[in-house]
Amino acid sequence: MKRHASLVPLSHDHHHALVEARRLGQAADGTDAARRKAAADFVRFFSTETVRHFREEEEQLFPALVGQEGADERLLVQALLEHQRIHALVGRLVHALAADGVDASAMRELAELLQTHVRLEERELFPLIEQVVPPKVLSELDLEASHVNPNSPVVDLLAPDGKGPLWGTETDDLNATLLAWPANRGTGEHVNSERDVIVVFLTGSAIVAIDGELHEVRDGQTLIFKKGQSRSITAGPTGIRYLSVHLRRAPLMISPRSAAARP
């Protein structure tokens, strides 16, 4: 299927998304470790590639269709709703990774939805856009395929958009989560009794409460929450973005009973 030149970069993105969706769906039936790795890899792909792809569609391509004669805007509404559902499912993966877990059902649902979404755009929405949007308008769009390698170990912590958990990953030893909050939002008071946590503040400012004592923090600063301390983070007037890192919790281990304990 020949695409208008302006839409080719987005179609290339779709090809990469299908590959990642298949990997995610296949890993959902694997081991716990395989699921966690696949979920972390997909979250990285989503934050570095798909967020940009969605933004280009929502800010440039989709508005070009609105108001055109013969435009079936129901397809546009469906695509936008699917963008939001995909964001929500990725959020479930990030939350699970942040809790040292994995959400296999979210992996399956996300893989299926992403494949369905790509088919909707490639088979219905893009052909409609090429049919009803004037070629001159399409030619003026500034769309570019991502050059980011989703498997690169380098992560741009300033790239993901949104609020709450935006990205997460883990190794055998460490768990890392990127979070962002708008003004006056954040994490309520809670206690982590199992792990020390280091928090690196990347942009913005916040008021941090540690055992009831208030501290003002800003971008470029860091602090450590010791296990057993109560803590909360409330974003300042421009919001806050920070990276939280801690040791992974040890997996559940089932040990054989000693001979002395056997009946």
ZIVEN-V770605 format. One record per helix or strand of 2 or more residues. SS is the DSSP state (h for helix, s for strand). FROM is the first residue (numbers start at 0). LEN is the number of residues. Records with the same first field share a line. If there is no record, write none. Layout:
# ZIVEN-V770605
SS: FROM-LEN  FROM-LEN
This chain:
# ZIVEN-V770605
h: 4-23  31-34  72-26  103-29  134-5  258-3
s: 163-7  173-8  185-6  196-14  212-6  221-4  229-18
